[in-house]
Structure formats: C-alpha cells, structure tokens
Amino acid sequence: MKAIRWTVITVLKILARLLLKVKVTGLERLPPNGPVILAINHINSIDALLLRALLPRDIIGWGKAEIWDNPILRILAQSLNTIQLRRGELDIGSVRLALQALGEGKVLGIAPEGTRSWHGRLQQGHPGLVFLALRTPDTFILPTVLYGQERFGKNLPHLRRTEVKVFFGQGFYLNPGDGRMTRNMRQEMTDEIMAQIAALLPPEYRGVYSNLAAASERYLRFPPGARSNLQLSLSDGANSAIGAEDSL
C-alpha cells in the first residue's frame, strides 16, 4: 500500500503542475508533528487531492461510501488514508477512526461546510469538527483555504492552467471553558472557526460569513506570538501577513 500511495501522490503532483498554477502561502505554519485538524473550505474534489500533493505530512480525510463499490477507487482511497463515510446517517465507525487518527498525532482534514459549494462562497458550518476537537483537547486547528479551482471545468477544455491559491492561516486551539457544553455553544465555536476561514478568503468568497466585524473569538486560544486571522484581515486586508509564499 505504501508503494501505491507514493505512486498516487507522485501522479497528483505531476497533474497539479500540468493543469494548475498553484500559489501556496503559510505552509510553514503546519506543525511537524502532533494532532492537527485542517479546517478547510470545500469547493470541489480538487481541494482534498491538491492538499495531499502539497502537504509534507500525510493527511487523512473522508470519502463517501459509494467510492468503495469501485475496486480501483477503493484501492486509491485506501492508499490515501481515506475514511469511509456513510452519508445521511450518524456513522459512529468513521467518527472512531477520526478520533483514533487524532489520538495518534495525525493530520485530519475537515470541511465544516460538510459538502462542496462548487461556486466557492462559504456555506453554514456544522459542528462535527468541534465534536472531534473537544475530545482531543491538544488538537491544533489550522484554518486553510483554497480558491480558484471552481474555474477548472471551464479552463480545461481550452487547455488553460487554472490558478489556485492556497493559504494556511494562523492556527489555534479550542478553549471551551469549564461549563456544561450545549448545542448552541458548539455551533458558536463552529461559527468562530468558520470566521477564521473566511478571514483568509477574498470578500467575494466569504458567503454567509461575510460580516467579519460581527465575528467573535470567545472559544479560540492562539499560541504565543500568533495573531488572530480575523484581526489580521480587519487591520491589514485579506491574506496578509500569514506566511511565506511558494509556487507549485
């Protein structure tokens, strides 16, 4: 399986260079070890594949159960450490695997929106990420955005490379306090995480999280020396001062 994974990642990198023009900023903010949740926006299938090609660490994500019905896709999904997810139901097995991955200090990719937007504008976030992070309190949450790939379908027939920008923002931990956790609190935490994601995006991509001035940070704890993405965006402009830029 390791050989298959190496081959798949190599092919993804080659395809990314051929079909995309990728600009990456802030990749150095990914911790070299320890449990990490990449909190990402979700436009289309390119998101997860591109992150797997970019990250120096293995990333674990979810894939719909229907993938496993195809033997070739099943092998590819398994080689990329994909967790099988049954949509439309509470899949306890996939939750346990995700918690196990975080407990082993791995990187888990989660799109709080829960589904692809296709158009790129943020949709309402769901509290699944918060549920997992609260059960592994030492998990570092790294807001990550990718945009531009929504134009891939239009560019490909014209043999044009699609420009995709990838930003890794300032990471943080959840700070739930000592009180009883409620559904409203989990949703508020989710919205705070989504606001951090929105702060990394140009205004036209922020969708339901466009009003950054109204966002709170009550449940977020930034490590020493790190500034809130929200504060950076409001004071310096989107995508500013978040790290070094590289290209693929």
C-alpha positions in Angstrom: 0.0 0.0 0.0 2.9 2.4 0.6 4.1 1.9 -2.9 0.7 2.6 -4.3 0.4 5.7 -2.1 3.8 7.0 -3.3 2.7 6.4 -6.9 -0.7 8.2 -6.4 0.9 11.2 -4.7 3.6 11.5 -7.4 0.9 11.4 -10.1 -1.1 14.0 -8.2 1.9 16.3 -8.1 2.5 15.9 -11.8 -1.1 16.6 -12.7 -1.1 19.6 -10.4 1.9 21.1 -12.2 0.4 20.4 -15.6 -3.2 21.5 -15.0 -2.9 24.1 -12.2 -0.9 27.1 -11.3 -0.7 26.9 -7.6 0.5 29.6 -5.2 0.9 28.5 -1.6 1.2 30.8 1.4 1.9 29.8 5.0 2.7 26.1 4.7 5.3 26.6 7.3 2.5 27.0 9.9 1.7 23.3 9.7 3.3 21.7 12.8 5.8 19.0 12.0 4.1 16.6 14.5 1.2 16.2 16.8 -2.6 16.1 16.1 -3.8 18.7 13.6 -7.2 19.4 12.1 -7.0 21.3 8.8 -10.3 23.3 8.8 -10.8 23.9 5.1 -13.4 25.5 2.8 -14.8 23.0 0.3 -15.4 24.0 -3.4 -14.9 20.7 -5.3 -12.9 17.5 -5.4 -9.7 19.3 -6.3 -9.4 20.6 -2.7 -8.6 17.3 -1.0 -6.4 15.9 -3.8 -4.3 19.1 -4.0 -3.7 19.2 -0.2 -2.5 15.6 -0.4 0.0 16.7 -3.1 1.2 19.8 -1.1 1.5 18.7 2.5 4.8 17.3 3.8 2.7 15.2 6.3 0.1 12.6 5.5 -3.4 13.9 5.6 -6.5 11.8 6.5 -9.9 12.7 5.1 -13.3 11.3 4.4 -14.7 9.8 1.3 -18.3 8.8 0.5 -19.1 5.1 1.0 -20.0 4.7 -2.7 -16.3 5.0 -3.7 -15.7 1.6 -2.1 -18.1 0.0 -4.6 -15.5 0.5 -7.3 -12.4 -1.7 -6.7 -10.0 0.7 -8.4 -11.3 3.8 -6.5 -11.4 1.7 -3.3 -7.6 1.0 -3.6 -6.9 4.6 -4.4 -9.0 5.8 -1.4 -7.3 3.4 1.0 -3.8 4.3 -0.3 -4.6 8.0 0.6 -5.8 7.1 4.1 -9.4 7.9 3.4 -12.0 7.1 6.0 -15.2 5.6 4.5 -18.3 7.8 5.4 -21.9 6.7 5.1 -23.8 9.9 4.3 -27.2 10.7 5.7 -26.6 8.8 9.0 -24.6 9.0 12.1 -21.5 6.9 11.1 -20.0 6.0 14.5 -17.3 3.9 12.9 -15.9 6.8 10.9 -16.0 9.0 14.0 -14.0 6.5 15.9 -11.4 6.2 13.2 -11.1 10.0 13.0 -10.6 10.2 16.8 -8.1 7.4 16.6 -6.1 9.3 14.0 -6.0 12.4 16.1 -5.1 10.4 19.2 -2.1 9.0 17.2 -1.0 12.6 16.4 -2.0 12.6 12.7 -3.4 15.3 10.4 -7.1 15.2 9.7 -8.7 17.3 7.0 -12.3 18.5 7.7 -14.6 20.8 5.7 -17.1 22.2 8.3 -19.5 23.0 5.5 -20.0 19.3 5.0 -20.4 19.4 1.3 -18.9 21.1 -1.8 -20.2 24.5 -2.7 -19.0 24.4 -6.4 -19.3 28.3 -6.6 -16.7 28.9 -3.8 -18.8 31.0 -1.4 -18.8 29.7 2.2 -21.9 27.9 3.5 -23.0 27.4 7.0 -20.6 25.3 9.1 -21.6 22.2 11.0 -20.2 21.3 14.4 -18.6 17.9 13.6 -15.1 19.5 13.7 -15.8 20.9 17.2 -17.1 17.5 18.3 -13.8 15.8 17.4 -11.5 18.6 18.6 -13.2 18.7 22.1 -12.5 15.0 22.5 -8.8 15.5 21.7 -8.1 18.8 23.6 -4.4 19.1 22.4 -5.5 19.2 18.8 -4.2 22.2 16.8 -6.7 23.6 14.4 -5.2 25.1 11.2 -7.6 27.2 9.1 -6.8 26.5 5.4 -8.4 27.9 2.3 -8.1 27.1 -1.4 -9.8 29.0 -4.1 -9.8 29.4 -7.9 -10.4 25.7 -8.6 -14.0 26.5 -9.3 -12.9 27.7 -12.7 -11.1 24.4 -13.5 -14.1 22.9 -15.5 -14.2 26.0 -17.8 -10.4 26.2 -18.3 -9.7 22.6 -19.0 -11.4 22.4 -22.5 -9.4 25.4 -23.5 -6.1 23.8 -22.3 -5.6 26.7 -19.8 -4.0 26.1 -16.5 -6.2 27.1 -13.6 -4.7 29.4 -11.0 -5.4 28.2 -7.5 -4.4 30.0 -4.3 -3.8 28.1 -1.1 -3.4 29.8 2.3 -2.6 28.3 5.6 -3.5 30.7 8.3 -2.7 31.2 12.0 -3.6 28.1 14.0 -5.3 27.9 17.3 -6.8 25.6 20.0 -10.4 25.4 21.2 -10.9 26.8 24.7 -14.4 25.6 25.8 -14.1 26.6 29.5 -15.4 24.6 32.4 -19.1 25.0 31.9 -21.6 22.5 30.5 -21.3 22.1 26.8 -24.5 22.9 24.9 -25.6 22.7 21.2 -25.6 26.4 20.9 -22.0 26.6 22.3 -20.8 24.0 19.7 -22.4 26.0 16.9 -20.9 29.2 18.2 -17.4 27.5 18.2 -18.1 26.3 14.7 -19.0 29.8 13.5 -15.9 31.2 15.1 -13.8 28.7 13.2 -15.6 29.5 10.0 -14.9 33.2 10.6 -11.2 32.4 10.8 -11.5 30.6 7.5 -13.5 33.5 6.0 -10.8 35.9 7.1 -8.3 34.2 4.8 -10.5 34.5 1.7 -11.2 37.5 -0.5 -14.6 39.1 0.3 -16.4 37.5 -2.6 -15.8 34.0 -1.2 -16.9 34.6 2.3 -20.6 33.8 1.7 -22.6 33.6 4.9 -19.6 34.6 6.9 -19.1 38.0 5.1 -19.6 40.1 8.2 -16.2 39.6 9.9 -16.8 42.6 12.2 -19.6 40.7 13.9 -17.5 37.5 14.5 -16.4 36.5 18.0 -13.3 34.6 19.3 -14.6 33.7 22.7 -13.7 30.0 22.4 -10.4 30.3 20.5 -6.9 30.3 22.0 -4.0 31.3 19.9 -0.5 30.3 20.8 2.1 32.9 22.0 3.2 35.1 19.1 0.3 34.2 16.8 -2.3 36.8 15.8 -5.9 36.0 15.0 -6.6 35.7 11.3 -9.7 37.8 11.9 -7.7 40.6 13.4 -5.1 40.4 10.6 -7.8 40.6 8.0 -9.7 43.5 9.6 -6.5 45.5 10.1 -4.3 44.6 7.2 -6.5 43.1 4.5 -7.3 39.5 3.5 -4.4 37.1 3.1 -1.8 39.5 4.6 1.0 38.6 6.9 0.2 34.9 7.2 3.4 33.4 5.9 5.9 32.8 3.1 4.7 32.2 -0.4 5.7 29.3 -2.7 4.5 28.0 -6.0 3.8 24.6 -7.4 
